[in-house]
Amino acid sequence: MPLVNVVVTLIVVGVILWLINTYIPMQATIKKILNIVVVIVVVLWLLYGFGIINNSGDIHLPVVK
């Protein structure tokens, strides 16, 4: 996964989340849940994208030599 794609995607997700939090009125608890869900999804996407987690759920840490 190219680093430029990762950075652009993180910026787009951040701006969309900021727009939702700023301009859509909702309760604070719902806003917190939305933020937590978005953060978890982004972290999982990054782990899958960099190959640390695969589709079967196995965790592969890079070997440092």
PQR file of N, CA, C, O and H, with PARSE charges and radii, in Angstrom:
ATOM      1  N   MET A   1       0.846  -1.161   0.000 -0.4000 1.5000
ATOM      2  CA  MET A   1       0.000   0.000   0.000 -0.0000 2.0000
ATOM      3  C   MET A   1       0.904   1.242   0.000  0.5500 1.7000
ATOM      4  O   MET A   1       1.702   1.426   0.920 -0.5500 1.4000
ATOM      5  N   PRO A   2       0.786   2.071  -1.001 -0.5600 1.5000
ATOM      6  CA  PRO A   2       1.628   3.268  -1.067  0.2800 2.0000
ATOM      7  C   PRO A   2       1.323   4.234   0.088  0.5500 1.7000
ATOM      8  O   PRO A   2       0.176   4.385   0.508 -0.5500 1.4000
ATOM      9  N   LEU A   3       2.363   4.867   0.574 -0.4000 1.5000
ATOM     10  CA  LEU A   3       2.229   5.767   1.711 -0.0000 2.0000
ATOM     11  C   LEU A   3       1.342   6.966   1.389  0.5500 1.7000
ATOM     12  O   LEU A   3       0.642   7.476   2.264 -0.5500 1.4000
ATOM     13  H   LEU A   3       3.295   4.744   0.232  0.4000 1.0000
ATOM     14  N   VAL A   4       1.371   7.414   0.144 -0.4000 1.5000
ATOM     15  CA  VAL A   4       0.541   8.558  -0.257 -0.0000 2.0000
ATOM     16  C   VAL A   4      -0.940   8.213  -0.109  0.5500 1.7000
ATOM     17  O   VAL A   4      -1.727   9.041   0.351 -0.5500 1.4000
ATOM     18  H   VAL A   4       1.939   7.000  -0.567  0.4000 1.0000
ATOM     19  N   ASN A   5      -1.322   6.999  -0.494 -0.4000 1.5000
ATOM     20  CA  ASN A   5      -2.719   6.578  -0.356 -0.0000 2.0000
ATOM     21  C   ASN A   5      -3.143   6.545   1.107  0.5500 1.7000
ATOM     22  O   ASN A   5      -4.261   6.932   1.446 -0.5500 1.4000
ATOM     23  H   ASN A   5      -0.683   6.326  -0.868  0.4000 1.0000
ATOM     24  N   VAL A   6      -2.251   6.086   1.965 -0.4000 1.5000
ATOM     25  CA  VAL A   6      -2.558   6.022   3.387 -0.0000 2.0000
ATOM     26  C   VAL A   6      -2.775   7.425   3.944  0.5500 1.7000
ATOM     27  O   VAL A   6      -3.751   7.669   4.655 -0.5500 1.4000
ATOM     28  H   VAL A   6      -1.342   5.772   1.690  0.4000 1.0000
ATOM     29  N   VAL A   7      -1.881   8.338   3.628 -0.4000 1.5000
ATOM     30  CA  VAL A   7      -1.979   9.701   4.142 -0.0000 2.0000
ATOM     31  C   VAL A   7      -3.237  10.389   3.620  0.5500 1.7000
ATOM     32  O   VAL A   7      -3.949  11.040   4.384 -0.5500 1.4000
ATOM     33  H   VAL A   7      -1.088   8.140   3.050  0.4000 1.0000
ATOM     34  N   VAL A   8      -3.512  10.251   2.341 -0.4000 1.5000
ATOM     35  CA  VAL A   8      -4.713  10.883   1.763 -0.0000 2.0000
ATOM     36  C   VAL A   8      -5.977  10.300   2.389  0.5500 1.7000
ATOM     37  O   VAL A   8      -6.906  11.044   2.704 -0.5500 1.4000
ATOM     38  H   VAL A   8      -2.933   9.722   1.720  0.4000 1.0000
ATOM     39  N   THR A   9      -6.024   8.994   2.571 -0.4000 1.5000
ATOM     40  CA  THR A   9      -7.194   8.365   3.174 -0.0000 2.0000
ATOM     41  C   THR A   9      -7.387   8.825   4.614  0.5500 1.7000
ATOM     42  O   THR A   9      -8.511   9.107   5.029 -0.5500 1.4000
ATOM     43  H   THR A   9      -5.269   8.390   2.315  0.4000 1.0000
ATOM     44  N   LEU A  10      -6.301   8.904   5.379 -0.4000 1.5000
ATOM     45  CA  LEU A  10      -6.412   9.371   6.759 -0.0000 2.0000
ATOM     46  C   LEU A  10      -6.890  10.821   6.823  0.5500 1.7000
ATOM     47  O   LEU A  10      -7.681  11.177   7.697 -0.5500 1.4000
ATOM     48  H   LEU A  10      -5.388   8.675   5.042  0.4000 1.0000
ATOM     49  N   ILE A  11      -6.415  11.651   5.906 -0.4000 1.5000
ATOM     50  CA  ILE A  11      -6.857  13.050   5.874 -0.0000 2.0000
ATOM     51  C   ILE A  11      -8.337  13.133   5.519  0.5500 1.7000
ATOM     52  O   ILE A  11      -9.082  13.886   6.146 -0.5500 1.4000
ATOM     53  H   ILE A  11      -5.773  11.362   5.196  0.4000 1.0000
ATOM     54  N   VAL A  12      -8.769  12.369   4.523 -0.4000 1.5000
ATOM     55  CA  VAL A  12     -10.179  12.393   4.105 -0.0000 2.0000
ATOM     56  C   VAL A  12     -11.077  11.904   5.235  0.5500 1.7000
ATOM     57  O   VAL A  12     -12.106  12.519   5.517 -0.5500 1.4000
ATOM     58  H   VAL A  12      -8.164  11.757   4.013  0.4000 1.0000
ATOM     59  N   VAL A  13     -10.701  10.812   5.881 -0.4000 1.5000
ATOM     60  CA  VAL A  13     -11.511  10.282   6.986 -0.0000 2.0000
ATOM     61  C   VAL A  13     -11.556  11.293   8.130  0.5500 1.7000
ATOM     62  O   VAL A  13     -12.611  11.504   8.730 -0.5500 1.4000
ATOM     63  H   VAL A  13      -9.865  10.313   5.653  0.4000 1.0000
ATOM     64  N   GLY A  14     -10.427  11.915   8.433 -0.4000 1.5000
ATOM     65  CA  GLY A  14     -10.389  12.915   9.493 -0.0000 2.0000
ATOM     66  C   GLY A  14     -11.262  14.119   9.195  0.5500 1.7000
ATOM     67  O   GLY A  14     -11.969  14.607  10.076 -0.5500 1.4000
ATOM     68  H   GLY A  14      -9.571  11.745   7.946  0.4000 1.0000
ATOM     69  N   VAL A  15     -11.220  14.603   7.961 -0.4000 1.5000
ATOM     70  CA  VAL A  15     -12.045  15.757   7.592 -0.0000 2.0000
ATOM     71  C   VAL A  15     -13.527  15.399   7.628  0.5500 1.7000
ATOM     72  O   VAL A  15     -14.345  16.191   8.097 -0.5500 1.4000
ATOM     73  H   VAL A  15     -10.645  14.207   7.245  0.4000 1.0000
ATOM     74  N   ILE A  16     -13.876  14.220   7.141 -0.4000 1.5000
ATOM     75  CA  ILE A  16     -15.286  13.801   7.166 -0.0000 2.0000
ATOM     76  C   ILE A  16     -15.774  13.664   8.604  0.5500 1.7000
ATOM     77  O   ILE A  16     -16.881  14.091   8.930 -0.5500 1.4000
ATOM     78  H   ILE A  16     -13.211  13.577   6.760  0.4000 1.0000
ATOM     79  N   LEU A  17     -14.946  13.067   9.466 -0.4000 1.5000
ATOM     80  CA  LEU A  17     -15.338  12.926  10.868 -0.0000 2.0000
ATOM     81  C   LEU A  17     -15.462  14.294  11.535  0.5500 1.7000
ATOM     82  O   LEU A  17     -16.377  14.516  12.328 -0.5500 1.4000
ATOM     83  H   LEU A  17     -14.047  12.720   9.201  0.4000 1.0000
ATOM     84  N   TRP A  18     -14.559  15.202  11.221 -0.4000 1.5000
ATOM     85  CA  TRP A  18     -14.642  16.554  11.770 -0.0000 2.0000
ATOM     86  C   TRP A  18     -15.924  17.259  11.303  0.5500 1.7000
ATOM     87  O   TRP A  18     -16.602  17.915  12.095 -0.5500 1.4000
ATOM     88  H   TRP A  18     -13.817  15.022  10.576  0.4000 1.0000
ATOM     89  N   LEU A  19     -16.247  17.118  10.017 -0.4000 1.5000
ATOM     90  CA  LEU A  19     -17.464  17.738   9.490 -0.0000 2.0000
ATOM     91  C   LEU A  19     -18.705  17.178  10.179  0.5500 1.7000
ATOM     92  O   LEU A  19     -19.616  17.926  10.535 -0.5500 1.4000
ATOM     93  H   LEU A  19     -15.697  16.586   9.374  0.4000 1.0000
ATOM     94  N   ILE A  20     -18.734  15.867  10.364 -0.4000 1.5000
ATOM     95  CA  ILE A  20     -19.881  15.246  11.034 -0.0000 2.0000
ATOM     96  C   ILE A  20     -19.987  15.742  12.467  0.5500 1.7000
ATOM     97  O   ILE A  20     -21.072  16.096  12.930 -0.5500 1.4000
ATOM     98  H   ILE A  20     -17.994  15.260  10.074  0.4000 1.0000
ATOM     99  N   ASN A  21     -18.843  15.768  13.178 -0.4000 1.5000
ATOM    100  CA  ASN A  21     -18.867  16.215  14.572 -0.0000 2.0000
ATOM    101  C   ASN A  21     -19.225  17.688  14.706  0.5500 1.7000
ATOM    102  O   ASN A  21     -19.836  18.087  15.697 -0.5500 1.4000
ATOM    103  H   ASN A  21     -17.962  15.481  12.803  0.4000 1.0000
ATOM    104  N   THR A  22     -18.856  18.493  13.730 -0.4000 1.5000
ATOM    105  CA  THR A  22     -19.084  19.933  13.824 -0.0000 2.0000
ATOM    106  C   THR A  22     -20.479  20.344  13.377  0.5500 1.7000
ATOM    107  O   THR A  22     -21.123  21.160  14.037 -0.5500 1.4000
ATOM    108  H   THR A  22     -18.360  18.169  12.924  0.4000 1.0000
ATOM    109  N   TYR A  23     -20.951  19.797  12.274 -0.4000 1.5000
ATOM    110  CA  TYR A  23     -22.157  20.333  11.648 -0.0000 2.0000
ATOM    111  C   TYR A  23     -23.404  19.476  11.805  0.5500 1.7000
ATOM    112  O   TYR A  23     -24.495  19.938  11.472 -0.5500 1.4000
ATOM    113  H   TYR A  23     -20.428  19.135  11.738  0.4000 1.0000
ATOM    114  N   ILE A  24     -23.288  18.262  12.293 -0.4000 1.5000
ATOM    115  CA  ILE A  24     -24.483  17.438  12.504 -0.0000 2.0000
ATOM    116  C   ILE A  24     -24.756  17.381  14.001  0.5500 1.7000
ATOM    117  O   ILE A  24     -23.940  16.856  14.759 -0.5500 1.4000
ATOM    118  H   ILE A  24     -22.401  17.887  12.563  0.4000 1.0000
ATOM    119  N   PRO A  25     -25.890  17.915  14.432 -0.5600 1.5000
ATOM    120  CA  PRO A  25     -26.189  17.906  15.871  0.2800 2.0000
ATOM    121  C   PRO A  25     -26.555  16.499  16.343  0.5500 1.7000
ATOM    122  O   PRO A  25     -27.422  15.837  15.772 -0.5500 1.4000
ATOM    123  N   MET A  26     -25.874  16.066  17.393 -0.4000 1.5000
ATOM    124  CA  MET A  26     -26.179  14.769  17.991 -0.0000 2.0000
ATOM    125  C   MET A  26     -25.722  14.789  19.443  0.5500 1.7000
ATOM    126  O   MET A  26     -24.952  15.655  19.857 -0.5500 1.4000
ATOM    127  H   MET A  26     -25.169  16.604  17.856  0.4000 1.0000
ATOM    128  N   GLN A  27     -26.208  13.828  20.197 -0.4000 1.5000
ATOM    129  CA  GLN A  27     -25.845  13.749  21.610 -0.0000 2.0000
ATOM    130  C   GLN A  27     -24.361  13.439  21.757  0.5500 1.7000
ATOM    131  O   GLN A  27     -23.743  12.857  20.866 -0.5500 1.4000
ATOM    132  H   GLN A  27     -26.834  13.125  19.860  0.4000 1.0000
ATOM    133  N   ALA A  28     -23.808  13.831  22.879 -0.4000 1.5000
ATOM    134  CA  ALA A  28     -22.379  13.621  23.120 -0.0000 2.0000
ATOM    135  C   ALA A  28     -22.022  12.143  23.176  0.5500 1.7000
ATOM    136  O   ALA A  28     -20.941  11.753  22.734 -0.5500 1.4000
ATOM    137  H   ALA A  28     -24.310  14.304  23.603  0.4000 1.0000
ATOM    138  N   THR A  29     -22.914  11.315  23.712 -0.4000 1.5000
ATOM    139  CA  THR A  29     -22.613   9.882  23.793 -0.0000 2.0000
ATOM    140  C   THR A  29     -22.571   9.249  22.407  0.5500 1.7000
ATOM    141  O   THR A  29     -21.715   8.409  22.129 -0.5500 1.4000
ATOM    142  H   THR A  29     -23.792  11.632  24.071  0.4000 1.0000
ATOM    143  N   ILE A  30     -23.486   9.648  21.549 -0.4000 1.5000
ATOM    144  CA  ILE A  30     -23.489   9.121  20.180 -0.0000 2.0000
ATOM    145  C   ILE A  30     -22.245   9.588  19.442  0.5500 1.7000
ATOM    146  O   ILE A  30     -21.664   8.831  18.665 -0.5500 1.4000
ATOM    147  H   ILE A  30     -24.182  10.330  21.775  0.4000 1.0000
ATOM    148  N   LYS A  31     -21.838  10.813  19.676 -0.4000 1.5000
ATOM    149  CA  LYS A  31     -20.638  11.356  19.042 -0.0000 2.0000
ATOM    150  C   LYS A  31     -19.391  10.584  19.480  0.5500 1.7000
ATOM    151  O   LYS A  31     -18.516  10.292  18.666 -0.5500 1.4000
ATOM    152  H   LYS A  31     -22.311  11.428  20.308  0.4000 1.0000
ATOM    153  N   LYS A  32     -19.320  10.256  20.777 -0.4000 1.5000
ATOM    154  CA  LYS A  32     -18.188   9.479  21.290 -0.0000 2.0000
ATOM    155  C   LYS A  32     -18.161   8.090  20.673  0.5500 1.7000
ATOM    156  O   LYS A  32     -17.100   7.605  20.281 -0.5500 1.4000
ATOM    157  H   LYS A  32     -20.032  10.493  21.439  0.4000 1.0000
ATOM    158  N   ILE A  33     -19.318   7.447  20.586 -0.4000 1.5000
ATOM    159  CA  ILE A  33     -19.394   6.110  19.992 -0.0000 2.0000
ATOM    160  C   ILE A  33     -18.975   6.151  18.531  0.5500 1.7000
ATOM    161  O   ILE A  33     -18.235   5.279  18.075 -0.5500 1.4000
ATOM    162  H   ILE A  33     -20.180   7.841  20.905  0.4000 1.0000
ATOM    163  N   LEU A  34     -19.438   7.151  17.793 -0.4000 1.5000
ATOM    164  CA  LEU A  34     -19.065   7.304  16.393 -0.0000 2.0000
ATOM    165  C   LEU A  34     -17.554   7.479  16.245  0.5500 1.7000
ATOM    166  O   LEU A  34     -16.936   6.855  15.383 -0.5500 1.4000
ATOM    167  H   LEU A  34     -20.039   7.859  18.164  0.4000 1.0000
ATOM    168  N   ASN A  35     -16.965   8.323  17.083 -0.4000 1.5000
ATOM    169  CA  ASN A  35     -15.522   8.542  17.019 -0.0000 2.0000
ATOM    170  C   ASN A  35     -14.744   7.269  17.337  0.5500 1.7000
ATOM    171  O   ASN A  35     -13.753   6.967  16.672 -0.5500 1.4000
ATOM    172  H   ASN A  35     -17.467   8.830  17.784  0.4000 1.0000
ATOM    173  N   ILE A  36     -15.182   6.527  18.343 -0.4000 1.5000
ATOM    174  CA  ILE A  36     -14.499   5.279  18.707 -0.0000 2.0000
ATOM    175  C   ILE A  36     -14.594   4.267  17.585  0.5500 1.7000
ATOM    176  O   ILE A  36     -13.607   3.608  17.259 -0.5500 1.4000
ATOM    177  H   ILE A  36     -15.987   6.773  18.883  0.4000 1.0000
ATOM    178  N   VAL A  37     -15.774   4.134  16.986 -0.4000 1.5000
ATOM    179  CA  VAL A  37     -15.949   3.174  15.886 -0.0000 2.0000
ATOM    180  C   VAL A  37     -15.064   3.554  14.701  0.5500 1.7000
ATOM    181  O   VAL A  37     -14.434   2.683  14.101 -0.5500 1.4000
ATOM    182  H   VAL A  37     -16.576   4.670  17.251  0.4000 1.0000
ATOM    183  N   VAL A  38     -15.007   4.825  14.359 -0.4000 1.5000
ATOM    184  CA  VAL A  38     -14.183   5.270  13.232 -0.0000 2.0000
ATOM    185  C   VAL A  38     -12.704   5.003  13.516  0.5500 1.7000
ATOM    186  O   VAL A  38     -11.980   4.551  12.629 -0.5500 1.4000
ATOM    187  H   VAL A  38     -15.518   5.533  14.846  0.4000 1.0000
ATOM    188  N   VAL A  39     -12.252   5.274  14.725 -0.4000 1.5000
ATOM    189  CA  VAL A  39     -10.845   5.027  15.075 -0.0000 2.0000
ATOM    190  C   VAL A  39     -10.526   3.546  15.001  0.5500 1.7000
ATOM    191  O   VAL A  39      -9.478   3.174  14.473 -0.5500 1.4000
ATOM    192  H   VAL A  39     -12.840   5.641  15.445  0.4000 1.0000
ATOM    193  N   ILE A  40     -11.399   2.691  15.513 -0.4000 1.5000
ATOM    194  CA  ILE A  40     -11.160   1.243  15.464 -0.0000 2.0000
ATOM    195  C   ILE A  40     -11.119   0.757  14.023  0.5500 1.7000
ATOM    196  O   ILE A  40     -10.254  -0.043  13.666 -0.5500 1.4000
ATOM    197  H   ILE A  40     -12.251   2.993  15.942  0.4000 1.0000
ATOM    198  N   VAL A  41     -12.042   1.227  13.195 -0.4000 1.5000
ATOM    199  CA  VAL A  41     -12.063   0.808  11.785 -0.0000 2.0000
ATOM    200  C   VAL A  41     -10.796   1.259  11.060  0.5500 1.7000
ATOM    201  O   VAL A  41     -10.235   0.500  10.270 -0.5500 1.4000
ATOM    202  H   VAL A  41     -12.745   1.877  13.485  0.4000 1.0000
ATOM    203  N   VAL A  42     -10.345   2.478  11.317 -0.4000 1.5000
ATOM    204  CA  VAL A  42      -9.140   2.987  10.662 -0.0000 2.0000
ATOM    205  C   VAL A  42      -7.908   2.205  11.114  0.5500 1.7000
ATOM    206  O   VAL A  42      -7.050   1.879  10.294 -0.5500 1.4000
ATOM    207  H   VAL A  42     -10.801   3.095  11.959  0.4000 1.0000
ATOM    208  N   VAL A  43      -7.810   1.900  12.406 -0.4000 1.5000
ATOM    209  CA  VAL A  43      -6.669   1.128  12.904 -0.0000 2.0000
ATOM    210  C   VAL A  43      -6.665  -0.269  12.297  0.5500 1.7000
ATOM    211  O   VAL A  43      -5.613  -0.755  11.882 -0.5500 1.4000
ATOM    212  H   VAL A  43      -8.507   2.165  13.073  0.4000 1.0000
ATOM    213  N   LEU A  44      -7.823  -0.925  12.237 -0.4000 1.5000
ATOM    214  CA  LEU A  44      -7.894  -2.251  11.607 -0.0000 2.0000
ATOM    215  C   LEU A  44      -7.537  -2.182  10.129  0.5500 1.7000
ATOM    216  O   LEU A  44      -6.851  -3.065   9.615 -0.5500 1.4000
ATOM    217  H   LEU A  44      -8.678  -0.530  12.574  0.4000 1.0000
ATOM    218  N   TRP A  45      -7.997  -1.139   9.440 -0.4000 1.5000
ATOM    219  CA  TRP A  45      -7.668  -0.976   8.024 -0.0000 2.0000
ATOM    220  C   TRP A  45      -6.159  -0.820   7.825  0.5500 1.7000
ATOM    221  O   TRP A  45      -5.585  -1.390   6.897 -0.5500 1.4000
ATOM    222  H   TRP A  45      -8.555  -0.422   9.858  0.4000 1.0000
ATOM    223  N   LEU A  46      -5.527  -0.046   8.703 -0.4000 1.5000
ATOM    224  CA  LEU A  46      -4.081   0.132   8.614 -0.0000 2.0000
ATOM    225  C   LEU A  46      -3.350  -1.181   8.896  0.5500 1.7000
ATOM    226  O   LEU A  46      -2.373  -1.500   8.218 -0.5500 1.4000
ATOM    227  H   LEU A  46      -5.993   0.417   9.457  0.4000 1.0000
ATOM    228  N   LEU A  47      -3.808  -1.940   9.879 -0.4000 1.5000
ATOM    229  CA  LEU A  47      -3.173  -3.225  10.189 -0.0000 2.0000
ATOM    230  C   LEU A  47      -3.311  -4.202   9.024  0.5500 1.7000
ATOM    231  O   LEU A  47      -2.360  -4.911   8.693 -0.5500 1.4000
ATOM    232  H   LEU A  47      -4.601  -1.681  10.430  0.4000 1.0000
ATOM    233  N   TYR A  48      -4.482  -4.244   8.404 -0.4000 1.5000
ATOM    234  CA  TYR A  48      -4.663  -5.085   7.221 -0.0000 2.0000
ATOM    235  C   TYR A  48      -3.819  -4.578   6.054  0.5500 1.7000
ATOM    236  O   TYR A  48      -3.203  -5.366   5.337 -0.5500 1.4000
ATOM    237  H   TYR A  48      -5.254  -3.668   8.673  0.4000 1.0000
ATOM    238  N   GLY A  49      -3.796  -3.283   5.872 -0.4000 1.5000
ATOM    239  CA  GLY A  49      -3.085  -2.701   4.740 -0.0000 2.0000
ATOM    240  C   GLY A  49      -1.594  -2.933   4.789  0.5500 1.7000
ATOM    241  O   GLY A  49      -0.965  -3.137   3.751 -0.5500 1.4000
ATOM    242  H   GLY A  49      -4.297  -2.643   6.454  0.4000 1.0000
ATOM    243  N   PHE A  50      -1.018  -2.905   5.977 -0.4000 1.5000
ATOM    244  CA  PHE A  50       0.414  -3.124   6.110 -0.0000 2.0000
ATOM    245  C   PHE A  50       0.775  -4.583   6.344  0.5500 1.7000
ATOM    246  O   PHE A  50       1.944  -4.915   6.537 -0.5500 1.4000
ATOM    247  H   PHE A  50      -1.529  -2.739   6.820  0.4000 1.0000
ATOM    248  N   GLY A  51      -0.231  -5.455   6.325 -0.4000 1.5000
ATOM    249  CA  GLY A  51       0.027  -6.887   6.390 -0.0000 2.0000
ATOM    250  C   GLY A  51       0.300  -7.421   7.778  0.5500 1.7000
ATOM    251  O   GLY A  51       0.798  -8.539   7.910 -0.5500 1.4000
ATOM    252  H   GLY A  51      -1.181  -5.185   6.168  0.4000 1.0000
ATOM    253  N   ILE A  52      -0.004  -6.675   8.805 -0.4000 1.5000
ATOM    254  CA  ILE A  52       0.213  -7.159  10.160 -0.0000 2.0000
ATOM    255  C   ILE A  52      -0.876  -8.153  10.542  0.5500 1.7000
ATOM    256  O   ILE A  52      -0.613  -9.124  11.252 -0.5500 1.4000
ATOM    257  H   ILE A  52      -0.408  -5.767   8.697  0.4000 1.0000
ATOM    258  N   ILE A  53      -2.089  -7.914  10.075 -0.4000 1.5000
ATOM    259  CA  ILE A  53      -3.202  -8.853  10.280 -0.0000 2.0000
ATOM    260  C   ILE A  53      -3.686  -9.288   8.902  0.5500 1.7000
ATOM    261  O   ILE A  53      -3.812  -8.472   7.990 -0.5500 1.4000
ATOM    262  H   ILE A  53      -2.302  -7.125   9.499  0.4000 1.0000
ATOM    263  N   ASN A  54      -3.957 -10.593   8.761 -0.4000 1.5000
ATOM    264  CA  ASN A  54      -4.519 -11.047   7.490 -0.0000 2.0000
ATOM    265  C   ASN A  54      -5.980 -11.416   7.677  0.5500 1.7000
ATOM    266  O   ASN A  54      -6.515 -11.267   8.776 -0.5500 1.4000
ATOM    267  H   ASN A  54      -3.855 -11.257   9.502  0.4000 1.0000
ATOM    268  N   ASN A  55      -6.637 -11.893   6.629 -0.4000 1.5000
ATOM    269  CA  ASN A  55      -8.077 -12.154   6.660 -0.0000 2.0000
ATOM    270  C   ASN A  55      -8.470 -13.235   7.646  0.5500 1.7000
ATOM    271  O   ASN A  55      -9.602 -13.237   8.128 -0.5500 1.4000
ATOM    272  H   ASN A  55      -6.202 -12.014   5.736  0.4000 1.0000
ATOM    273  N   SER A  56      -7.568 -14.156   7.961 -0.4000 1.5000
ATOM    274  CA  SER A  56      -7.904 -15.214   8.912 -0.0000 2.0000
ATOM    275  C   SER A  56      -7.731 -14.755  10.355  0.5500 1.7000
ATOM    276  O   SER A  56      -8.072 -15.495  11.278 -0.5500 1.4000
ATOM    277  H   SER A  56      -6.648 -14.154   7.570  0.4000 1.0000
ATOM    278  N   GLY A  57      -7.210 -13.550  10.566 -0.4000 1.5000
ATOM    279  CA  GLY A  57      -7.037 -13.017  11.905 -0.0000 2.0000
ATOM    280  C   GLY A  57      -5.668 -13.284  12.500  0.5500 1.7000
ATOM    281  O   GLY A  57      -5.401 -12.880  13.632 -0.5500 1.4000
ATOM    282  H   GLY A  57      -6.933 -12.949   9.816  0.4000 1.0000
ATOM    283  N   ASP A  58      -4.794 -13.955  11.761 -0.4000 1.5000
ATOM    284  CA  ASP A  58      -3.440 -14.198  12.251 -0.0000 2.0000
ATOM    285  C   ASP A  58      -2.667 -12.898  12.299  0.5500 1.7000
ATOM    286  O   ASP A  58      -2.819 -12.038  11.431 -0.5500 1.4000
ATOM    287  H   ASP A  58      -5.011 -14.283  10.841  0.4000 1.0000
ATOM    288  N   ILE A  59      -1.839 -12.762  13.316 -0.4000 1.5000
ATOM    289  CA  ILE A  59      -1.025 -11.570  13.463 -0.0000 2.0000
ATOM    290  C   ILE A  59       0.401 -11.896  13.039  0.5500 1.7000
ATOM    291  O   ILE A  59       1.005 -12.836  13.554 -0.5500 1.4000
ATOM    292  H   ILE A  59      -1.715 -13.461  14.020  0.4000 1.0000
ATOM    293  N   HIS A  60       0.940 -11.123  12.102 -0.4000 1.5000
ATOM    294  CA  HIS A  60       2.293 -11.317  11.600 -0.0000 2.0000
ATOM    295  C   HIS A  60       3.096 -10.067  11.883  0.5500 1.7000
ATOM    296  O   HIS A  60       2.897  -9.027  11.254 -0.5500 1.4000
ATOM    297  H   HIS A  60       0.449 -10.359  11.683  0.4000 1.0000
ATOM    298  N   LEU A  61       4.004 -10.180  12.833 -0.4000 1.5000
ATOM    299  CA  LEU A  61       4.869  -9.039  13.134 -0.0000 2.0000
ATOM    300  C   LEU A  61       6.122  -9.119  12.275  0.5500 1.7000
ATOM    301  O   LEU A  61       6.653 -10.207  12.053 -0.5500 1.4000
ATOM    302  H   LEU A  61       4.165 -11.024  13.344  0.4000 1.0000
ATOM    303  N   PRO A  62       6.593  -7.996  11.797 -0.5600 1.5000
ATOM    304  CA  PRO A  62       7.808  -8.012  10.980  0.2800 2.0000
ATOM    305  C   PRO A  62       9.029  -8.417  11.813  0.5500 1.7000
ATOM    306  O   PRO A  62       9.153  -8.049  12.981 -0.5500 1.4000
ATOM    307  N   VAL A  63       9.913  -9.171  11.193 -0.4000 1.5000
ATOM    308  CA  VAL A  63      11.120  -9.645  11.872 -0.0000 2.0000
ATOM    309  C   VAL A  63      12.202  -8.575  11.717  0.5500 1.7000
ATOM    310  O   VAL A  63      12.507  -8.138  10.607 -0.5500 1.4000
ATOM    311  H   VAL A  63       9.812  -9.470  10.244  0.4000 1.0000
ATOM    312  N   VAL A  64      12.771  -8.164  12.842 -0.4000 1.5000
ATOM    313  CA  VAL A  64      13.827  -7.175  12.829 -0.0000 2.0000
ATOM    314  C   VAL A  64      15.160  -7.902  12.920  0.5500 1.7000
ATOM    315  O   VAL A  64      15.390  -8.687  13.841 -0.5500 1.4000
ATOM    316  H   VAL A  64      12.523  -8.519  13.743  0.4000 1.0000
ATOM    317  N   LYS A  65      16.037  -7.635  11.956 -0.4000 1.5000
ATOM    318  CA  LYS A  65      17.339  -8.303  11.951 -0.0000 2.0000
ATOM    319  C   LYS A  65      18.445  -7.302  12.093  0.5500 1.7000
ATOM    320  O   LYS A  65      19.618  -7.675  12.110 -0.5500 1.4000
ATOM    321  H   LYS A  65      15.850  -6.998  11.208  0.4000 1.0000
TER
END
